[in-house]
């Protein structure tokens, strides 16, 4: 479980769609996270993890993760994302 992120268990495909809206308003180096696009860009830059912003699906409170990879890669990516979240002010 990651602080500020909630997610229902995926029921199909290989995507998770967690709610990340609790992270909005937080800052990194003075830059405010305003929505899913800001957060997706932050994760790419800070955690080297690619996610899809929920605003692409009309759901700005969410981001989309793909888990079509090995469990080792998933764990590494989630650990990097959690570290990036923990570094937000």
Secondary structure as UniProt FT lines:
FT   TURN            3..4
FT   TURN            13..14
FT   STRAND          15..16
FT   HELIX           21..23
FT   TURN            24..25
FT   STRAND          27..28
FT   TURN            29..30
FT   STRAND          31..32
FT   HELIX           36..42
FT   HELIX           43..47
FT   STRAND          52..53
FT   HELIX           54..57
FT   TURN            60..61
FT   STRAND          62..66
FT   HELIX           71..86
//
